Amino acid sequence: MKRFVIIVCLLLVGFIACQTPIEPDPIPACEQNNTASISFENRSVTNSTYDIIWDGARIATIGPWETTQKFTVSAGQHTLDFKISNSNQKACSTSHPVLIRCSENYSWFCTG
């Protein structure tokens, strides 16, 4: 009889444990939104101020030896230009960074 009670108790515990839903790990926002983080640096040897042109839009202006805040952008391929501020002159060649989803600490710079 004692064995029977122990077996019933174990079965009940197992049944109750199986009925408790397990919460899945939350999906990070970068996976849900397919994003990455990036920042930009101005390593100008000419002490020029640069406009950061990301996918055709100016997103920041930075002085010599400054670094921007982190930007959250879509993962994938982009177009990046560093232009000398108040002009249309490129400080460096156009680049096409490819950002991997959820990557962080990408930092692009120009030394022009």
C-alpha positions, 0 to 999 in steps of 0.5 A: 500500500505504501508503494502504491501511495508513493507511485500515485504521488510521483505520478501526480507530481509529474502530471502537474509539472507537465501541465505547467507551461514553460515560458520561452526565452524572450526574443531580443528586439534586434532579432524581432526588428532585424537591426544592428548598432553602429557608430562613426568616428572622425579621424581626420588628419586635416581637422575637418568636420564631417557629415555622416551620410547613411543611405543618402541621408545626413544622420550626424555631423562630427568634429575631428576625433569625435565619435557619434552615439550608437545608432540602431539601423536595419541589418543588411547592406548600406551606403556610407559617405563621409563628406566635409561639412558645408560642402559636397566634397567626399572626405573618403571613398563611399563604402557599403557596410553589411551589418549582421543582425544583432551585431553591436559595436560596429564603428566606421571611421574616415581619416581623410 
